[in-house]
Amino acid sequence: MKLAKFKIITHNEAQQIDEKTSLLINLDHIISVKPIKLTTAEREVIDGYWIRLSNGKKYKAIQIPESIKAVFNEELPQVKLSETNFHENNLQ
């Protein structure tokens, strides 16, 4: 089991406030991580992440492990244009 610490935001309906909670998540159960913008009660915009797990749970995280942040900083290879035009080949 590969546990990592995340800091998530949950909304407390009874007190009408957002609470920050530390949570250990098994990295093997993460399906997706999407960068998002979140607003605070003070109307500040912060960078956050939408975390989806294999059990269907979703979390808004404001802090994630550096190992996951590093993946977002990786450069992807350039998009390569196809050397053949599929549409033209089908017409002939």
Residue frames relative to the residue before (quaternion, step in Angstrom):
aa qw qx qy qz dx dy dz
M 1.0000 0.0000 0.0000 0.0000 0.00 0.00 0.00
K 0.1707 -0.7898 0.5856 0.0653 3.59 -0.82 1.05
L 0.0546 -0.8210 0.5682 -0.0071 3.57 -0.08 1.29
A 0.0107 -0.7718 0.6357 -0.0039 3.56 -1.13 0.74
K 0.4593 -0.7033 0.4833 0.2464 3.54 -1.12 0.73
F 0.0538 -0.7636 0.6434 -0.0104 3.54 -1.01 1.00
K 0.2272 -0.7189 0.6286 0.1906 3.56 -1.22 0.46
I 0.0794 -0.8260 0.5579 -0.0109 3.56 -0.56 1.21
I 0.3473 -0.6926 0.5885 0.2311 3.53 -1.34 0.34
T 0.0225 -0.7653 0.6433 0.0010 3.55 -0.97 0.96
H 0.3732 -0.7250 0.5345 0.2222 3.57 -1.07 0.71
N 0.2406 -0.7538 0.5997 0.1191 3.57 -0.80 1.07
E 0.3229 -0.7846 0.5028 0.1653 3.58 -0.29 1.30
A 0.6421 0.5513 -0.3366 0.4129 3.60 0.94 -0.84
Q 0.7881 0.2920 -0.1531 0.5199 3.58 0.92 -0.89
Q 0.3433 -0.7749 0.4579 0.2683 3.57 1.37 -0.07
I 0.5475 0.5680 -0.4235 0.4454 3.56 0.89 1.01
D 0.4182 -0.6490 0.5620 0.2967 3.54 -1.32 0.31
E 0.1706 -0.7874 0.5883 0.0696 3.55 -0.92 0.97
K 0.2925 -0.7308 0.5916 0.1743 3.56 -1.06 0.82
T 0.0202 -0.8095 0.5839 -0.0584 3.55 -0.78 1.11
S 0.3570 -0.6922 0.5784 0.2426 3.57 -1.05 0.75
L 0.0247 -0.8004 0.5969 -0.0490 3.55 -0.97 0.91
L 0.2758 -0.7225 0.6081 0.1792 3.57 -1.03 0.82
I 0.0608 -0.7966 0.6014 -0.0091 3.56 -0.75 1.09
N 0.4296 -0.6680 0.5472 0.2643 3.55 -1.05 0.85
L 0.4162 -0.7476 0.4626 0.2321 3.59 -0.51 1.19
D 0.6001 0.5745 -0.3584 0.4259 3.61 1.16 -0.50
H 0.7007 0.4670 -0.2636 0.4706 3.62 1.21 -0.39
I 0.5015 0.6333 -0.4415 0.3905 3.60 1.25 0.07
I 0.2510 -0.7676 0.5766 0.1238 3.55 -0.84 1.06
S 0.8077 -0.1004 0.0905 0.5739 3.57 0.89 -0.90
V 0.1391 -0.7337 0.6597 0.0844 3.50 -1.34 0.54
K 0.0232 -0.8130 0.5806 -0.0367 3.56 -0.63 1.14
P 0.3936 -0.7047 0.5281 0.2638 3.62 -0.80 0.92
I 0.0100 0.7889 -0.6130 0.0418 3.57 -0.98 0.91
K 0.3924 -0.6546 0.5782 0.2885 3.55 -1.35 0.14
L 0.1152 -0.7866 0.6055 0.0369 3.57 -0.93 0.95
T 0.2584 -0.7455 0.5873 0.1804 3.56 -1.15 0.58
T 0.3580 -0.7251 0.5520 0.2035 3.53 -1.08 0.79
A 0.6864 -0.4550 0.3606 0.4379 3.57 -1.31 0.11
E 0.6709 0.4770 -0.2838 0.4917 3.58 1.19 -0.56
R 0.4896 -0.6965 0.3837 0.3576 3.57 1.36 0.23
E 0.4011 0.6679 -0.5091 0.3657 3.55 1.06 0.77
V 0.3194 -0.7229 0.5777 0.2041 3.57 -1.12 0.66
I 0.0250 -0.7965 0.6039 -0.0144 3.56 -0.83 1.04
D 0.5009 -0.6202 0.5054 0.3303 3.54 -1.24 0.47
G 0.0343 0.7947 -0.6035 0.0558 3.54 -0.89 0.97
Y 0.3379 -0.7247 0.5663 0.1999 3.54 -1.34 -0.12
W 0.2952 -0.7093 0.6143 0.1797 3.54 -1.11 0.78
I 0.1135 -0.8089 0.5768 0.0118 3.59 -0.48 1.25
R 0.0735 -0.7785 0.6225 0.0329 3.61 -0.86 0.99
L 0.2075 -0.7890 0.5719 0.0853 3.55 -0.93 0.97
S 0.6579 -0.5410 0.3672 0.3738 3.55 -1.27 0.43
N 0.6657 0.4867 -0.3174 0.4682 3.62 1.15 -0.39
G 0.6279 -0.5761 0.3198 0.4142 3.59 1.27 0.22
K 0.5389 0.6224 -0.4137 0.3887 3.61 1.20 -0.15
K 0.1573 -0.7709 0.6142 0.0607 3.53 -1.18 0.74
Y 0.0671 -0.7983 0.5985 0.0072 3.54 -1.04 0.82
K 0.2972 -0.6858 0.6290 0.2139 3.53 -1.25 0.60
A 0.0942 -0.8172 0.5684 0.0117 3.56 -0.46 1.22
I 0.2369 -0.7597 0.5870 0.1489 3.54 -1.11 0.75
Q 0.7592 0.1530 -0.1267 0.6198 3.57 1.31 -0.24
I 0.0294 -0.7844 0.6193 -0.0184 3.55 -0.94 0.99
P 0.6522 -0.5170 0.3645 0.4177 3.62 -1.20 0.33
E 0.6057 -0.5814 0.4138 0.3519 3.57 -1.15 0.70
S 0.6050 0.5771 -0.3639 0.4105 3.61 1.05 -0.69
I 0.6724 0.4609 -0.2982 0.4965 3.61 1.05 -0.67
K 0.6192 0.5362 -0.3458 0.4577 3.61 1.00 -0.75
A 0.6289 0.5591 -0.3357 0.4233 3.58 1.00 -0.81
V 0.6123 0.5542 -0.3517 0.4407 3.60 1.06 -0.69
F 0.6457 0.5161 -0.3267 0.4583 3.61 1.03 -0.71
N 0.6762 0.4907 -0.2898 0.4669 3.60 1.14 -0.53
E 0.4828 0.6648 -0.4383 0.3645 3.60 1.25 -0.14
E 0.3850 -0.6971 0.5563 0.2373 3.53 -1.12 0.73
L 0.3045 -0.7337 0.5796 0.1820 3.56 -0.96 0.88
P 0.5654 -0.5803 0.4368 0.3909 3.60 -1.12 0.49
Q 0.5933 -0.5786 0.4173 0.3730 3.56 -1.16 0.59
V 0.5466 -0.5927 0.4768 0.3501 3.53 -1.20 0.58
K 0.2326 -0.7806 0.5700 0.1081 3.54 -0.83 1.05
L 0.3771 -0.7178 0.5410 0.2232 3.54 -0.84 0.98
S 0.5170 -0.6440 0.4708 0.3104 3.54 -1.04 0.78
E 0.4243 -0.7095 0.5059 0.2461 3.54 -1.04 0.79
T 0.7310 0.3113 -0.2219 0.5652 3.58 1.22 -0.28
N 0.3512 -0.7085 0.5704 0.2223 3.53 -1.15 0.64
F 0.3826 -0.7626 0.4781 0.2086 3.58 -0.27 1.27
H 0.6564 0.5266 -0.3154 0.4386 3.59 0.91 -0.90
E 0.6765 0.4862 -0.3022 0.4633 3.61 0.88 -0.86
N 0.6361 0.5303 -0.3276 0.4549 3.61 1.01 -0.75
N 0.6693 0.4979 -0.3078 0.4575 3.60 0.99 -0.70
L 0.6524 0.5208 -0.3275 0.4427 3.62 1.10 -0.54
Q 0.6661 0.5267 -0.3157 0.4234 3.61 1.08 -0.53
